């Protein structure tokens, strides 16, 4: 899928797939902001380029720069983007998950990243994930799952897609994922 179709899709997933609102907790602390324009240039090949050119070349949807916990720059170069736009997070979800694991470690809810998935999630005992460590999940070296092949009807990603769209059980798709490489 190409721009602008995928950008619209990624910012309107709630219109295309089942979603569930997640409410924030009672206490929240917005990040402090001291916004300013960024006059950043970078060298690629034998030419200097601007940040705006990078955004056009990479189809950047949203761009935020934090410095010591303060938002110093925020822009939305995407056609369908803005500060209140819902966005498909894709790999950002992994970063959020790793932060939550860090919090669980700090609070003692998890012994360590060497803990096995099966010890924390009984539903994954007897699956390829059972003997996978939390560290292997965090750095995506579990060896579980097959290639992301979208044009094969019974590939893992297509079964996952069907389950998400209401034609199956997402947990069962995850439980049935094969080990395809050593961890």
N, C-alpha and C positions, 0 to 999 in steps of 0.2 A: 504494500500500500504506500502511496506517495503523498507528499504534501500537495495541497492543503488537507486532503482527506484524512490522513492519519493524525494530523494535529487536531482537527475537529473531533475525531474519534477519541483521542486521548484526553480531551478536555470535556467530553460529554458522555463518558462511560455510563453515567447514571441513567442516561436515556436509552442505552443499548443493552445493558446487562442488569441482572438483579443486583441491587445494592442494599446496604443496611447502614443507617446512620449510626455514627459512633459519637456519643456526647462527650464533651470534655468534663473533667472533674470539677469540683466546686471551686478550687483555687487554681488560678492560672496566672502566669506572669508573662505578659508580652515582652519580647526582646526590646531592649532600649534601642533607639535609632539616632544616628547622627549622619543622615544621608547626604551624599555629595556625588557629583559626577565623577566618573573614573576616566581619566585620560590615559588609558593604557595602550601601549603598542607592544607588539611582540614580533620577533623575527622568525620567519618560516621560509625555508629555501634561501634565496638571496634577496628577499624583500621584507620590508616592514609592513605590518598589518595593524588595523585598528580592532578594538573590541567589537565595534559594530559590524565590521566585515566578518569577524569570527562568527558572530551570531547569525548573520545571513548565510554563511557557508555551511554551518552546522545545524541550521534550522532551530536555533535555541528558542524555547518557549518562554522560560522564566529564568532569571539570573539574579542570585542574591549573594552578596559578599558580606561575611561576618568578620570582624576583627576584635578579638578579645571579648566576645559575647555581645558586641554592638553591631547592628545592621548599619553598614556604611554605604552600601549601594544596593539598589533593588530596581530591576527593570523587567519589562515584559515585552520582548520584541516579537513574540508570537502573535499571529493574526487573531486568535481566539482567546488570548491570555490576558489576565489582569490580576490585581491583588486578591480578588475574591473568587477567582476561577478554581473550580475543582479540577485536579489533575491526576492522571494515572501515574502513580509513583514508581512502578517497575522496581528498578534496583535500589531506589531510595529506601524501599521497605527493608532491604537487608541491613542498611545502616541503622535504621530505627530499631530493628530487632537486635543488632549487636549492642546498641546503647541499653536496651532493656535487659539483655543478658549481663552487661556490666553492672547495672543497678542490682539485679538479682544476686550477683556475686558479692557486691558490697554489703548487701543486707543479709547474706548468709543463706539465701534460699537455694542456691546452687553451690555445690562444693568446689567445683572448678570446671574449666572448659574441657578437661579430660573426661568428665562424666559422660556416661553413655546415654544416648537418647532413650533407649528402652528402660533405663532406670527412672526416668522422669515422665515418660509417656507410655504407660502400660498398653495403650491401644496400638503402639508400634512394635510391641514384642512379637517375635515370630516373622518379622518383615526384614527387608534388606537394611532398614534403618536401625534395627535393634542394637547392633554392635558398633554403630557409628558414634563418634564423639561429638560433643557440642562444638569443639574447635573445628572439626571437619565440616560440620554444617556451616559454621560462620565463614570459613574461607573457601567454601564450595568445592571441597575435595573429598566428598563422601563416597564417590564412585557409584552413587545410586541414581537411577534415571537413565533414560535413553536420549538420543539426539533430539533436538527440537525440530522435528520434521513436520511441517504444516500441511504438506500435500499427500500424506499417507493417512488414509481414513482411520486406522486403528493405532496410530502412534500415540505415545503417552501424552503429548501435548494436545492432540485432538480429543482424546478421551477426557482430559482435564477440561478443555474448552466446553465439551458437551455437558459435563457434570456442572460446571459453573453456570451454564445457560439453562439449567433445570432438567437436564436429561440424564442424571446419574448422581452418584454419591462421591463428592470430592474426597472425603476421607478414604474411601475405598480405592480410588485412583492412586492416592498417595501410598496407601498400604500395599498396593500391588506393584509399585515401581520396582523394577529389577535392579540388581547390582550388576553394572556393566564394566566396572573397573575396580581395581584394588584401591582401598582408601589410602 
